[in-house]
Amino acid sequence: MAAALPFCISPCNAAGVPKSPVLVEPRAGATAVFDEFDGPAGAPPNPALWDPAVGPYRDAGLQTYTSLPENVRLDGSGHLVIQALSSPSGYTSARVVGKLDMQYGRVSARIKFPEGQGIWPAFWMLGSDYHLVGWPRSGEIDLMEIVSSASTYHVTLHGPQGQTDYLGGSDVSGQVVGTSGAIHNLSHDFHEYWLDWKPDSITVGVDHIVLASFTPASLPAGAEWVFNKPMFAILNIAIGGPWPGPPDASTPFPATMMVDWFRYTLPLDHIVG
């Protein structure tokens, strides 16, 4: 989910200035940060871990992101609900930005994705230096994007190749993994989406299936590996844009993304015994 448009994507104050991220510091007995999305129905996700991005037309989509409970809320049964809605005045949705500053280890979430023409949900990551260096130099890891159809997997790295993205700044996925012989449709149930992350090594999968493995040798000629640094997670549903195209009469609304849990497991060499 390319982040080429300039806006405050990480937690920001009212003036649009980025707030400090939540730093994951090694400490005795600390092995992971979990969010089970427990809380009363209608409450926002834990503000110590998540912040909503608010505003229109991000991700080149047609939606306006809000922090309203009809677009983002806990359901009271241990799930985060991200919901895209259609109305005569346009589309609204939610984009939830993680405050954890993560580097190496495992990043994972158990998610049930929506699908439909023009529906574009994603679980992805951006470099925490986004506001200093911009995109694509910040780096982007797309653990999973659904582009209208949940029967095709989109797993991507974005980073600098000269002055452009690896893909010339396009919205087309760098690596697409079809579902033949794996999971037929990701919208039918919850699945665990995960990233195993080491210096110069990224492996992405769903449940027990490895979808893609990347190293610096995987990149196109002239491309830079910009993933050995802190990054933060994002969960969202975009609507429309040049890649999925606009919704049509077949598109189901509301489009609902359900997140059962999120966790970041620290690498062993960060654990203090």
C-alpha positions as CSV (number, residue, x, y, z in Angstrom):
1,M,0.0,0.0,0.0
2,A,2.2,2.8,-1.3
3,A,2.6,5.8,0.9
4,A,3.6,8.4,-1.7
5,L,1.2,11.1,-0.5
6,P,2.6,13.6,2.1
7,F,0.7,13.5,5.3
8,C,1.1,12.6,9.0
9,I,0.9,8.8,8.9
10,S,2.3,8.1,12.3
11,P,0.6,9.3,15.5
12,C,0.5,13.1,15.4
13,N,-0.6,16.0,17.6
14,A,-3.2,18.6,16.5
15,A,-0.5,20.5,14.6
16,G,0.3,17.5,12.5
17,V,3.7,16.9,14.2
18,P,4.6,13.3,14.7
19,K,4.5,12.1,18.3
20,S,7.2,9.9,19.8
21,P,6.6,6.2,19.1
22,V,6.2,3.6,21.8
23,L,9.7,2.2,22.1
24,V,10.0,-1.6,22.8
25,E,12.9,-1.7,25.2
26,P,14.6,-5.0,26.2
27,R,13.9,-5.8,29.8
28,A,14.0,-8.9,32.0
29,G,11.3,-11.4,31.0
30,A,10.0,-9.3,28.1
31,T,9.5,-11.4,25.0
32,A,6.6,-9.8,23.2
33,V,3.9,-7.1,23.0
34,F,0.4,-8.5,22.6
35,D,-2.9,-6.7,21.9
36,E,-5.9,-9.0,22.2
37,F,-8.3,-6.0,21.5
38,D,-10.2,-6.6,24.8
39,G,-12.5,-3.9,26.0
40,P,-16.1,-2.7,25.9
41,A,-18.0,-2.6,22.6
42,G,-17.6,0.7,20.8
43,A,-14.4,1.7,22.5
44,P,-11.3,2.7,20.4
45,P,-8.3,0.4,20.3
46,N,-5.7,0.8,23.1
47,P,-4.4,4.4,22.7
48,A,-1.1,3.3,24.1
49,L,-0.5,1.1,21.1
50,W,-2.7,2.6,18.3
51,D,-3.7,5.9,16.9
52,P,-6.2,6.6,14.1
53,A,-5.1,8.5,10.9
54,V,-7.8,10.9,10.0
55,G,-8.4,12.6,6.7
56,P,-9.5,12.2,3.0
57,Y,-8.1,10.5,0.0
58,R,-5.0,8.7,1.4
59,D,-3.6,5.7,-0.4
60,A,-4.9,7.3,-3.6
61,G,-8.3,5.9,-2.5
62,L,-11.7,7.5,-2.4
63,Q,-12.3,7.1,1.3
64,T,-12.1,9.6,4.1
65,Y,-10.5,8.0,7.2
66,T,-12.2,8.8,10.5
67,S,-11.9,7.8,14.2
68,L,-15.7,7.4,14.6
69,P,-16.9,4.2,16.1
70,E,-18.9,3.3,13.0
71,N,-15.5,3.0,11.2
72,V,-13.2,1.7,14.0
73,R,-14.1,0.2,17.3
74,L,-13.7,-2.8,19.6
75,D,-16.6,-5.2,19.4
76,G,-16.6,-6.2,23.0
77,S,-15.7,-9.8,22.1
78,G,-12.0,-9.4,21.6
79,H,-11.8,-8.0,18.1
80,L,-10.8,-4.8,16.5
81,V,-13.4,-3.8,13.8
82,I,-12.3,-1.6,10.9
83,Q,-15.3,-0.9,8.7
84,A,-15.7,0.9,5.4
85,L,-19.1,2.5,4.7
86,S,-20.8,4.0,1.7
87,S,-23.2,7.0,1.8
88,P,-24.6,9.5,-0.6
89,S,-21.8,11.9,0.4
90,G,-19.0,9.4,-0.2
91,Y,-17.0,6.6,1.5
92,T,-15.6,6.5,5.0
93,S,-13.2,4.0,6.5
94,A,-10.4,3.7,9.1
95,R,-6.7,3.5,9.2
96,V,-5.1,2.4,12.5
97,V,-1.4,3.2,13.0
98,G,0.8,1.4,15.4
99,K,2.9,3.2,17.9
100,L,5.3,0.4,18.5
101,D,8.8,1.0,17.0
102,M,9.7,-2.5,16.0
103,Q,13.0,-3.9,14.7
104,Y,13.5,-7.6,13.9
105,G,11.7,-10.5,15.4
106,R,8.1,-11.6,14.4
107,V,5.3,-9.3,13.6
108,S,1.9,-11.0,13.3
109,A,-1.9,-10.5,13.4
110,R,-4.9,-12.8,13.1
111,I,-7.3,-11.1,10.6
112,K,-10.4,-11.8,8.6
113,F,-10.3,-9.6,5.5
114,P,-13.2,-8.3,3.5
115,E,-13.4,-8.4,-0.3
116,G,-15.4,-6.8,-3.1
117,Q,-14.8,-4.7,-6.2
118,G,-12.9,-1.6,-5.1
119,I,-12.2,-2.9,-1.5
120,W,-8.5,-2.6,-0.6
121,P,-7.7,-3.7,2.9
122,A,-4.1,-4.2,4.1
123,F,-1.8,-5.2,7.0
124,W,1.5,-3.4,6.3
125,M,4.5,-1.6,7.8
126,L,6.4,1.6,7.2
127,G,9.9,2.7,8.3
128,S,9.8,4.9,11.4
129,D,11.9,7.5,9.7
130,Y,9.2,8.2,7.2
131,H,8.9,11.8,8.2
132,L,12.6,12.3,7.9
133,V,13.4,10.6,4.6
134,G,10.0,10.2,2.9
135,W,8.6,7.4,0.9
136,P,9.9,5.1,-0.6
137,R,13.3,5.7,1.2
138,S,11.5,4.8,4.4
139,G,10.8,1.3,3.2
140,E,7.4,-0.4,3.2
141,I,6.6,-4.1,3.8
142,D,3.1,-5.2,2.7
143,L,2.4,-8.4,4.7
144,M,-1.0,-8.7,3.0
145,E,-3.1,-6.6,0.7
146,I,-6.4,-7.7,-0.8
147,V,-7.2,-5.9,-4.0
148,S,-10.9,-6.5,-4.6
149,S,-10.5,-10.3,-4.7
150,A,-9.5,-12.2,-1.5
151,S,-8.5,-15.2,-3.7
152,T,-5.2,-13.6,-4.7
153,Y,-2.4,-12.7,-2.2
154,H,-0.4,-9.5,-2.6
155,V,2.9,-9.5,-0.7
156,T,5.3,-6.7,-1.5
157,L,8.5,-4.7,-0.6
158,H,8.8,-1.1,-1.5
159,G,12.0,0.9,-1.3
160,P,14.3,3.2,-3.3
161,Q,15.7,2.4,-6.7
162,G,17.4,5.6,-7.6
163,Q,14.8,8.4,-7.1
164,T,11.8,6.0,-7.4
165,D,10.2,3.0,-5.8
166,Y,11.4,-0.5,-6.9
167,L,8.4,-0.5,-9.2
168,G,8.8,3.1,-10.6
169,G,6.3,4.5,-8.1
170,S,3.4,2.4,-9.5
171,D,0.6,0.9,-7.4
172,V,1.2,-2.6,-8.7
173,S,2.3,-5.2,-6.3
174,G,6.0,-6.3,-6.4
175,Q,5.2,-9.9,-5.7
176,V,1.8,-11.5,-6.1
177,V,1.3,-15.0,-4.8
178,G,-1.8,-16.8,-6.0
179,T,-3.8,-19.1,-3.7
180,S,-3.8,-22.2,-5.9
181,G,-3.1,-25.2,-3.7
182,A,-3.2,-23.0,-0.5
183,I,-6.1,-21.0,1.0
184,H,-8.8,-20.4,-1.6
185,N,-10.3,-17.2,-0.2
186,L,-8.9,-15.1,2.7
187,S,-12.3,-13.5,3.4
188,H,-14.0,-16.7,4.6
189,D,-12.2,-17.0,7.9
190,F,-9.5,-15.6,10.2
191,H,-5.9,-16.4,9.3
192,E,-2.6,-15.5,10.9
193,Y,-0.4,-13.2,8.8
194,W,3.2,-13.0,9.9
195,L,6.6,-11.5,9.2
196,D,9.9,-13.2,10.4
197,W,12.4,-10.4,10.2
198,K,16.2,-10.6,10.6
199,P,19.1,-8.4,9.3
200,D,19.0,-8.7,5.5
201,S,16.2,-11.2,5.7
202,I,12.4,-10.9,5.5
203,T,10.0,-13.9,5.3
204,V,6.2,-13.4,5.0
205,G,3.5,-16.0,5.4
206,V,0.0,-16.9,6.3
207,D,-0.8,-19.6,8.8
208,H,1.7,-22.4,8.1
209,I,2.4,-21.3,4.5
210,V,5.5,-19.3,3.5
211,L,4.5,-16.8,0.8
212,A,7.7,-14.9,0.1
213,S,11.3,-14.6,1.3
214,F,13.4,-11.6,0.5
215,T,17.1,-10.6,0.9
216,P,19.1,-7.8,-0.6
217,A,19.8,-10.2,-3.5
218,S,16.1,-10.3,-4.3
219,L,15.9,-6.7,-5.2
220,P,16.2,-5.2,-8.7
221,A,19.5,-3.8,-9.9
222,G,20.2,-0.4,-8.3
223,A,17.7,-0.9,-5.5
224,E,18.6,-0.4,-1.8
225,W,17.7,-2.7,1.1
226,V,16.2,-0.2,3.7
227,F,14.7,-2.7,6.1
228,N,17.4,-3.1,8.8
229,K,15.8,-0.3,11.0
230,P,12.7,0.3,13.1
231,M,9.3,0.2,11.5
232,F,5.6,0.5,12.6
233,A,2.5,-1.4,11.6
234,I,-0.7,-0.2,9.9
235,L,-4.2,-1.8,9.5
236,N,-6.7,-0.2,7.2
237,I,-9.3,-0.5,4.4
238,A,-9.0,1.8,1.4
239,I,-11.7,2.2,-1.2
240,G,-11.1,2.5,-4.9
241,G,-8.0,4.1,-6.4
242,P,-6.1,3.3,-9.6
243,W,-5.2,-0.3,-8.6
244,P,-8.5,-1.8,-7.4
245,G,-10.7,0.6,-9.4
246,P,-13.9,2.1,-7.9
247,P,-16.7,0.1,-6.2
248,D,-19.6,-0.9,-8.3
249,A,-23.1,-2.2,-7.8
250,S,-21.7,-5.6,-6.7
251,T,-19.6,-4.2,-3.9
252,P,-20.9,-5.2,-0.5
253,F,-21.1,-2.4,2.2
254,P,-20.2,-2.3,4.9
255,A,-16.9,-3.9,4.2
256,T,-15.5,-5.2,7.5
257,M,-12.0,-6.1,8.6
258,M,-11.9,-8.1,11.8
259,V,-8.6,-8.3,13.8
260,D,-8.5,-10.9,16.5
261,W,-5.1,-10.0,17.9
262,F,-1.8,-8.3,17.1
263,R,1.6,-9.3,18.5
264,Y,5.2,-8.3,18.2
265,T,7.7,-10.9,19.4
266,L,11.1,-9.6,20.2
267,P,14.2,-11.4,18.7
268,L,16.1,-13.5,21.2
269,D,19.2,-11.3,21.1
270,H,17.0,-8.4,22.4
271,I,15.8,-10.3,25.4
272,V,17.5,-9.6,28.8
273,G,17.5,-12.7,30.9
